[in-house]
Amino acid sequence: MLSRTADNLYWLARYIERADNSARILDAANRLTAMPVAYAGSSNEWESAVSATGKLAEFRTLYPEANAVTVVDYLGFSKANPSSIRMCLETARSNARAVRSALTAVMWEAINGAWLDLRKFDRGKAFDRAGLDAFLSFVKEAALRLDGSAYRTMLRTDAYWFFKLGVMIERADSTARILDVKYHVLLPENAQVGGSLDYFQWSSILRTVSAVTAYHWVYRESLKPWLVADLLMLNAQMPRSLASCYDSIVETLDLIARAYGRQGPAQRLARSIRTGLANVDITQIFQRGLHESLIDFIDQNGRLGAAVAEQYLS
């Protein structure tokens, strides 16, 4: 496969996953701001939503404050933000058009249909609660359709592996960022860990990644911060966990290596990151510092993306 084709498939997947992640973050912020102040707390949930995407500094140069209008505009529609939902879908479609022959008909229909349906949503409609709910549901369903169509219809060749690799690297990054923002932004300094505020905010994080039911199936007890972190970082049964993402990344990179006849830095780095996740428990992570552990992971995940690009996509 041409590196240009692999690059387009990889970034098509990453941009769709990024749009889905932004929609989930906005949905969590929207839920929390709808709660009574006693439960939602005094922190700015809209600002934390931007922080979870790693774009807070850039946001502050464009908008005077973080509120429902400015954050939905920035994360949902702004052309000044290359990672806004609108720009992600537009860029994903451009990548899909460039490799139309590498996609199945169902995949093309899923991404092209999502891009056409996006025109039904304008900034004004998305600002009221019902409009925002409809918009976020549309984005999440569009991502599911593309992900499902790829899983069901693509041949298990290098085209599928580069697509899957993009999904998993982006998903790992988003899960780590969501957890880090909860730990540092959502919980006020004078709030009680394990209190009602803490419960509803950790619950919103689980809802963001569709993991409330999974949490109760695995742990069978009330929400505890260290167990939420354990589920989303170290539990390989949870599809969005860091451990699960890296199991898939290592497997996919090994398939690519066998197809092309050689290993490289990307395979070695991915195995090193997975080994690090397998050889630590959540107590050690909290003793070191959850924030420090997550920032270190985000940095390693970024270096893996760079290694993949240098090894295969340049």
Summary of the structure (lengths in Angstrom):
residues: 314
radius of gyration: 19.3
end to end distance: 12.7
largest distance: 59.1
contacts: 1055
relative contact order: 0.12
helix: 78%
strand: 0%
